[in-house]
Amino acid sequence: MDCEAFAQATAPAGSEIAVHGTPELLALGLGGVLIAVLGALPPAGWAGRTRTE
């Protein structure tokens, strides 16, 4: 909620909130998960190959 809407105790207009449709939100969410997995795999592989004594 932006400062003006909070100060006036009103809800922001729907056009201010709903900027992306469902397909775009799904693509952004799945893209974020894919980036996280791809970013975690190299360190996890390295840690799995490292021997501890």
Secondary structure, 3 states (H helix, E strand, C coil): CCHHHHHHCCCCCHHHHCCCCHHHHHHHHHHHHHHHHHHHHHHHHHHHHCCCC
